[in-house]
Amino acid sequence: MKHLTYLLSLLLLAAGCGTDSPTAPFDSIQLHVESADVSQFPATGGTGTITIADATPYTVTVDQPWCTYTTNGRDITITVDENATMTTRTALVTVTAGGRVNYIPVTQAAITLLMDNQVQFLPTGGSAIVPTTCAYPLAVAFPGTPPDWLTVTLRQDTILLDATLNPSLTLPRAATVSVIIGDSIGIVTLAVAQPALTFRVDRGQVKLPVNKSAASVGYTSDLLPSATVDPSATSWLAATITADSIILQAKANATTSTRQGTVTITVTAGSETFTSTINVDQEKLVLDPPDATNITTYEQDPALATKTALMNVKNYSGTTTRLKVTLMCDTIQAWWDALAADILPHDMILQELRLEAPRSTYAYATTVYLLEGATKQYYYWNSTAGFGTPAGGNSPSDLTSNYSGNSRVSGFDNYAFLTDSPYYIKLRAWFAKTTGFTLIQDGNTFWYRDIANPTLWVRFEPTTF
């Protein structure tokens, strides 16, 4: 019984001491190691020390040639060579003293290269920087034929890449760069990608109203496009490009036909050119030139004088008619736009053209309103109370008979830049003719048309401004 107890105690002692290696014999008694700093070496190698607990004679063996040792008393110096591979490696140091043994593993790290392994360029190309961290010198190369769109250089510990524009809307590009560690110790792959260009116009068809108008068409493009209007439509249609939109601007359509124009949006990518087309339709003006035959609600009343027809609207304070020009034929619109451009450098904004009946002692006045800063200024051309030509038909109308010149607000007498503008003169002369107009009433809408040249006309509609 005593012998059995002794054997059991030895087994428990052996189990309590443990082992550092799965290859240690089960029945060995472990040699006590006081300290060991050999568990992890860098790839560059180095030395470490194992110190055993006492100076009992011992032997040392190592199972790998890259790991060697020397002894000095209780100290065992472990020397590890450089690990010129991309694989971690391990050696086993066995220390034996009498019937006692200890197994000490020695681990050495592989060569490491810290870097991003993917680069994504924009379709427009550009430069990219890939920082690296490695204990060994690096080199870069393409594994096959170098791509003509990508260059790669190495500057100290940084990889520099430059990509050209991808001139395709359908084909992305890809390349591989080999990053070589040391003297071909290992290779890490850097994947480079570049998507195809994006070029898309949101709409290919735009319909514009008959009056002067604008529309915006969005687009998506990696490159800023250009816009070209079909030469047949440049007289009335213009297109400008912003950062994300194509602005289409049309003059008023003063014809009885729908107008069509084509705007070509172009992107140039290197030697490649891509286009997208916007077809623009502008509604026709049914009332051009306006006359009694194409205003369905018009009924001529020969007994009704033009001044009475105008005064009867009374949309302002119940006593006065206020109308403003809401549509002009192209020619008069051009005069108006040119006048606005003439006075803009003088900090004046052309606001609107209004008709008032009556105005003061006058039965009728056409008034040009302007803004000078925050101050409203105006010129008006007057008609006396004496005109009475029937409204409508093709008979002449004396809307501006007895023209009395300009009336101005106080301090508004010295604006020669306005009154001397040839476009101001054109407008004034047309509105101030004493005869030669037809006034056509359509409800509370009035068409003011030149008899000699019916393509010259304006439309007045009620306003309370």
C-alpha positions, 0 to 999 in steps of 0.5 A, spaced: 500 500 500 505 504 501 509 503 494 502 504 491 501 511 494 508 513 492 507 512 485 501 516 485 504 521 488 510 521 483 504 521 477 501 527 481 507 531 481 509 530 474 502 532 472 502 539 476 509 541 473 506 541 466 510 541 460 512 546 454 512 541 449 507 536 447 513 531 445 515 531 452 515 524 455 510 523 460 514 520 465 519 526 465 520 530 471 520 538 468 527 542 469 525 548 472 526 555 468 527 561 471 526 566 465 526 565 458 525 571 453 526 567 447 518 566 445 518 571 439 523 574 435 523 579 429 524 577 422 531 580 422 533 575 428 537 577 434 538 573 441 535 571 447 537 568 454 534 562 458 536 562 465 535 555 469 534 555 476 540 552 478 547 550 476 546 542 475 550 540 469 545 540 463 545 539 456 541 543 450 539 541 443 535 545 438 532 542 432 533 548 427 539 550 424 537 557 424 537 557 431 543 556 435 546 557 442 551 558 447 552 557 455 555 560 460 553 557 467 546 557 468 544 562 462 543 559 455 544 564 450 539 563 444 541 566 437 536 566 431 538 568 424 534 572 419 528 570 417 528 571 409 521 568 408 514 570 408 512 565 413 513 565 421 517 559 423 518 555 430 524 552 433 524 547 440 530 548 445 530 542 449 534 543 456 536 536 460 539 535 467 539 528 470 532 526 469 529 533 468 527 536 462 524 542 459 522 544 452 522 551 450 519 554 444 522 559 440 518 563 435 520 568 429 516 572 425 515 572 418 517 578 414 511 583 414 509 588 409 504 593 411 500 597 406 493 597 402 492 592 397 487 596 393 487 602 389 481 605 386 482 611 381 476 616 379 474 615 371 478 622 370 484 619 373 489 622 377 494 620 383 494 615 388 499 614 394 500 608 398 504 608 404 508 602 406 512 599 412 517 594 411 524 592 414 526 590 408 527 594 401 522 594 396 521 594 389 515 595 384 514 592 377 508 590 373 508 582 372 506 582 365 506 588 360 505 595 363 499 598 362 499 604 358 494 608 362 498 607 369 505 608 372 508 606 378 514 609 382 517 608 389 519 613 393 523 611 399 517 608 403 511 610 399 508 607 392 506 613 387 501 611 382 498 615 376 492 614 372 490 617 365 483 619 364 479 612 362 476 614 355 470 609 355 463 609 357 463 602 358 470 599 359 473 599 366 480 598 367 484 594 372 492 592 373 496 589 378 502 591 381 507 587 384 511 589 390 517 585 391 520 585 398 528 585 399 532 580 394 525 577 391 524 574 398 516 575 397 511 579 393 505 582 395 500 584 390 497 591 389 490 591 385 489 597 381 482 599 378 479 605 374 471 605 373 468 607 366 466 614 365 459 616 367 455 621 362 448 621 362 443 626 360 436 626 364 431 628 359 432 627 351 425 631 350 423 638 353 417 642 351 417 649 352 411 654 353 410 659 347 412 665 352 419 667 353 421 661 358 427 656 361 427 649 363 433 645 366 435 638 365 440 635 369 446 631 367 451 626 371 458 626 368 465 625 370 467 631 365 464 638 364 460 637 358 459 643 352 452 644 349 451 646 342 444 649 339 442 646 332 444 652 327 437 653 325 434 654 332 440 659 335 435 665 333 431 663 339 434 657 343 440 658 347 443 653 352 448 654 358 452 648 362 452 649 370 455 644 374 449 639 374 444 642 369 443 644 362 439 651 362 435 651 356 432 658 354 427 660 349 425 667 346 417 668 346 415 664 339 411 669 335 409 664 330 403 660 328 408 654 328 411 649 333 418 650 333 423 645 334 431 645 336 436 640 338 441 641 343 447 637 343 451 635 349 458 633 348 463 630 352 470 629 350 475 624 353 482 624 350 481 622 343 474 620 344 467 624 344 461 622 346 454 626 345 447 626 347 441 630 344 436 634 347 430 635 342 426 642 344 419 643 342 416 650 343 409 651 343 406 655 337 402 662 338 395 661 336 394 669 336 400 671 332 398 676 329 392 676 334 386 678 330 378 677 331 378 671 327 382 667 332 380 669 338 374 665 339 371 669 345 372 676 341 365 679 339 366 686 335 362 692 338 363 698 334 359 702 339 365 701 344 370 706 344 377 703 346 378 708 352 371 705 354 373 698 353 380 699 357 377 703 363 371 698 364 376 693 367 377 697 373 381 691 377 385 696 381 381 700 387 374 699 383 376 705 379 382 704 375 384 699 370 392 696 371 394 692 365 401 690 364 405 687 358 405 679 359 408 677 352 411 681 346 413 679 339 420 677 338 422 684 335 419 688 341 422 683 346 429 684 343 428 692 344 426 691 351 432 686 352 437 690 349 434 696 353 435 692 360 442 691 358 443 698 356 441 701 363 444 695 367 451 698 368 447 704 371 445 700 377 438 700 374 433 694 372 428 694 367 422 692 371 415 692 367 411 696 362 404 697 364 398 700 361 393 705 366 387 707 364 385 713 367 392 716 369 391 723 372 388 727 367 389 722 362 385 717 359 390 712 358 398 712 359 403 707 358 408 707 363 415 704 363 417 702 370 425 701 373 428 700 379 434 704 381 437 700 387 430 700 392 427 706 389 422 705 383 422 710 378 418 710 371 417 714 365 410 714 362 407 716 355 400 719 355 394 719 351 388 725 352 381 723 354 379 725 347 380 718 343 374 714 341 376 709 336 372 703 337 375 697 340 377 691 335 376 690 328 381 692 323 380 699 324 385 704 326 386 706 334 388 712 337 390 709 343 396 714 343 394 720 340 396 727 342 402 724 345 405 729 350 412 726 351 415 724 358 413 725 365 418 723 370 418 723 378 422 728 381 430 728 380 429 723 374 430 728 369 438 727 367 438 720 365 440 721 358 443 714 358 436 711 358 432 716 354 438 716 349 438 709 348 436 707 341 432 701 344 428 706 349 427 710 342 424 705 338 419 703 344 417 710 345 416 711 338 412 705 337 407 706 343 407 713 341 404 713 334 398 716 334 394 712 329 395 705 326 393 700 332 388 695 333 386 693 340 383 687 340 379 685 347 379 678 349 375 678 356 380 682 360 386 681 356 388 686 350 392 685 344 395 691 342 397 690 334 400 694 329 396 695 323 401 696 318 406 690 320 401 685 324 408 682 327 409 687 331 404 686 337 404 686 345 399 683 350 396 686 356 393 683 362 390 685 369 395 686 374 395 690 381 402 691 382 
